[in-house]
Amino acid sequence: MKRPLLTALLYAALTLGANPAAAIDPETRQIILDMRVDDMRKLKILEEPATLVSSEFEDIDGNKMTFADTNGQFRLVNFWATWCAPCREEMPALDALQLELGGEDFRVLTIATGRNRLSGIHKFYAEADVTNLPILLDPKGKLATRMGALGLPVTVLLDREGREIARVTGGADWASENAIAVLQALMEE
């Protein structure tokens, strides 16, 4: 009984050792940092990718999801709320970004955190003509808290393995040419 467990642990350790968390090359990191203008100046790129401890949230039907459900894609995760003015202001740009870059390799995940009525989210999406973004929920704010999203909006960029590589605190024009160029540079890394 101990042997299979030991074998599994050894295999996991070897796998982790063979695939270290790759940091962004320092030269490339500096190029990306130098590219940032306007709202993208707020983008903080981590020195090393950060592994997320837990990432559970819900879809509109109450089904539990995690970021692992979308591993293999580069994700822009935006924590927002219907009562947050900067959140509401940036949502159309996030919608446009999903339309522009969304597909097999990239996805915008907007997670309404805290107390947000589903009817209010639907009403806001209709008023703002948001049609390309999912409605995802963090009703008790647990995920946002664990990820350090203490004020709203907060946007976290996850690599294809689900590790945090960068974040922006506050609103941003995610559909700007600069934001798209910075995101594409990060995805190529």
N, C-alpha and C positions, 0 to 999 in steps of 0.2 A: 504494500500500500504506500509506503514511503517512497519507493523507487520512482513510480510514475510522477509523483508530486515534485520530487527532486529533479527529474528529467525535464518536467515542464518549466520549473523555475530556471534551470540552467539554460534551456532553449530561449526563454524570454530574456534572460540577461545577455546572452550572445546576440540575440536580435537587436536589443537596445544598443549594445556596444557597436554593432555593425552599422547602425543608422543614427549617428549622433545628431542632435539638434543642430542643423546647419545655420550658422549666423549669416547675415548678409555680408558679403565681402566688404571690408572697410572702404575700399575705393568706390565701389558701387553705391554703398550707403551714403558716402559724401556727395556723390553726383546727384542722388535722389534728394538729399537734404538741400543741395544748392538749387534744385529745380523748383522748390516750393515758393510760391508767391501767394499774396492775398490770404484767403482762408486756409490754404494748405500750410501756411507757416505754423499753424497750430498742431500739425501732424508730428507726433513724437514717435520716432522709430526706435524700437528696442534694440539694445546691443546684442541680445540673444533671444531667440524665440522662447516664449513662456508657455509651458504646458498648462492647460486648464484643468482644474481639479474636477469640477462638476459643471454640467451645462444643460440641465433640464429646463425645458419650457414647454408650452402647449400650443397646439393649433386651435382654430376656432371651434372645433368639435370636442376639445378637452383631451385630445390624444397627446400623450407625453412624447417629447422629441428631445434630441440632443444634437450638438454640433457634429457629432460623429455620423449622424444621418446624412450629412452633406460633405463628409470628407472626400477628398479628391477634387474639390472645388476651392477656389480662392473666395473667401466670404467677407463682405462688409456687413458687420452686425451693428445695427443702430438701435440704441435704447432710447425710447421716447414715451411721451404721454400726451393724451388729448388736451390736457390743461396747460401744457408747456408751449408758450408762444414761439420760442426759437425752434422747437421741434416741429411745430406746425409749418413754420416758414421754410424749413429745409426739406420737408417731405416731398414736394413736387420735384425737387432736384434729385432726390434719391430715386424717385419713380423714373425720371428721365435717364438716370445712370443705369438702372436695371434694363431699361429699353435699349440703351446704347451698348452696354458690355455684357448683359446677362446672357447666359447660355450654359453650355457644358462645362466651361472652365471658371465661370464667375457668377456669383449670386449675391443680391442684396437681401439681407434678412432684417426686417424691422420688427422689433419686439417691444410691444407696449408693456411698460413695467408699472407695477402698482395698481391703484384703483382706476380702471378704465372700463367703462361700460361698452360692451360689444356694439350696442346700438349707436353710441357716440362715435366709435371708431368708424363704423359703416357710414354714418352721416358725414363725418369729416372727409373720408376717402371720396365720397360722392361730391361734396362741395369743392374739394381741391383737385378733382378729376384724377385721383390716384388710381391707376388701373393695373399696374405691373408689379405691385408689391404684395407680399403675403401679409395676412393678419396673424401675428404670432403673439403669444401672451406670457407674461411673467407676473401673474396676478398678485403675488405676495412680495414681489421685488427681491426674492432670494437670489436669483441669478445675477441681477444687476448689482446687488450688494457684494456677492462673492467676486464679481469681476471688477469691483472698484468703481462702478458707475454711480457715484454718490450724488452728482448733480445731473441734470438733463439738458440737452441731449449729450450722449456719449456714443462715439462710434469706434468700434474695435475691428481691426483688420486681422483676419485669421488666414494662415497659409493653408495649403492643401491637406496638411496633416492635422489641422485643427489647433495649431499653436498661435498665440497672439504674437504679431510682429510689429504692430503699430496701433496708435489710437489718436483720436481727436476729441477733446473736451470742448463742448459748445457747438453751435451750429456751423455749417459750412455749405458752400455751393458745390455740391458733389457732381453737378453736371457741367462744371466749367472745364474749359480745355486743359487748364493746369491740373485740376483734380484727376481728370481722365489720364493725362500723361504720367502723373505720379503713380497712379494705380497700375497702369500698364507696366511701368518700370519695375514696380514691386512684384508684379506677377511674373515677370521675366526672370527675376532673380532666383 
